[in-house]
Amino acid sequence: MNILGIDYGTKNIGLAWVDTDLGIVLPYGVLRNEERGTRNEELAKLIKKEKADKIVIGLPLTLEDGAENPNTKRVRAFGNKLEKLVDLPIEFIDERLSSFEADNMGGDLTKGQTGASRDEKAAMIILQEYLSKSL
């Protein structure tokens, strides 16, 4: 099964990919989140081209109690629009601390370092968390 992990931010959309037969989560790129409607369509084309079977999106909950907030609603709205475009199952998973963990993973392409970008790493963490709980 091919699963796309998404870290949906206000500036960037980090992507990660896994083929569950191989079990290795890989960085898959970053889309600038400037024109939301255009990005949804671009992302939908990518999902169809790569034959994804499922999409996992990180859900930003509050650190203190895991409650939803305005940012959570923004991400859910993005997921709901994307689900209509691609007609695939979309699951949301708690992404608290994924950016912090991404920062601790080492190099960042956005800073001229080697490796995946912070946004891709956050998407990789979201996807790995999903896999550890679901498969």
Order of alpha helices (4+ residues) and beta strands (2+ residues): beta-beta-beta-alpha-beta-alpha-beta-alpha-alpha
